[in-house]
């Protein structure tokens, strides 16, 4: 199946995010949209979409005009077996006590690490992204400080690497939820590959809207490695389902977005007790203190 990209640039974060949202309403719809600041000091932001069929050129031209952006550059990408490519090129990841690897690197697993087998697949969270590494390091730190979570929720779980990491070090049940059907399929496969059936349960859910999540609350630890906007939107629901003194590990946040996210969670009775930065990405470790 061919893949097409449509890329443009424009000034300002707000304008770029508005254009990105507008692209999602195109027909045919993009399979994904990205909004990134160019790191050249120009003040320009890049907005790009991926399409499984050739995008509507007239629609893109209209969007560019409406949002004062440059003309979209549309390209067809060559077909690549991305899973095979990832297996060849991605090295294992070490984050604190955790060692994330693919089956092609099974012979490299150290004896003194908590090993997590994650195959390359169509879901986020192989462990190589700064957000996933930040979450694993935050989990490692909490465990090293003596925290023991009896109940854990991983919101937007992707490959379920964070849920499985928690299940490896603590005996309590872990729920892993995602809005995406593909992610849940991948998460199930990884849970099985790591022999964690019965310990990690994967659910398709929109945010925290699922009866099994309601039944399992309150949680000692919540992972939410998603994006700034849903992290802020879900802040009241996450806080309401945290046990007093419980923790939440937040990521998917650009460095310059961390303060805004911190303010929102602090206003709900939480303290940010640690901030990790890896590359452009920030990870916040938050403790619920409102009811302590």
Secondary structure as GFF3:
##gff-version 3
##sequence-region A 1 292
A	DSSP	beta_strand	3	11	.	.	.	ID=ss1
A	DSSP	alpha_helix	13	23	.	.	.	ID=ss2
A	DSSP	beta_strand	32	37	.	.	.	ID=ss3
A	DSSP	beta_strand	44	51	.	.	.	ID=ss4
A	DSSP	alpha_helix	57	66	.	.	.	ID=ss5
A	DSSP	beta_strand	73	77	.	.	.	ID=ss6
A	DSSP	alpha_helix	82	89	.	.	.	ID=ss7
A	DSSP	beta_strand	93	95	.	.	.	ID=ss8
A	DSSP	beta_strand	98	101	.	.	.	ID=ss9
A	DSSP	three_ten_helix	103	108	.	.	.	ID=ss10
A	DSSP	beta_strand	114	117	.	.	.	ID=ss11
A	DSSP	alpha_helix	130	144	.	.	.	ID=ss12
A	DSSP	beta_strand	151	155	.	.	.	ID=ss13
A	DSSP	alpha_helix	161	169	.	.	.	ID=ss14
A	DSSP	beta_strand	173	178	.	.	.	ID=ss15
A	DSSP	alpha_helix	181	193	.	.	.	ID=ss16
A	DSSP	beta_strand	200	204	.	.	.	ID=ss17
A	DSSP	alpha_helix	211	216	.	.	.	ID=ss18
A	DSSP	beta_strand	219	225	.	.	.	ID=ss19
A	DSSP	alpha_helix	228	240	.	.	.	ID=ss20
A	DSSP	beta_strand	242	254	.	.	.	ID=ss21
A	DSSP	three_ten_helix	255	257	.	.	.	ID=ss22
A	DSSP	alpha_helix	258	267	.	.	.	ID=ss23
A	DSSP	beta_strand	270	278	.	.	.	ID=ss24
A	DSSP	beta_strand	281	288	.	.	.	ID=ss25
###
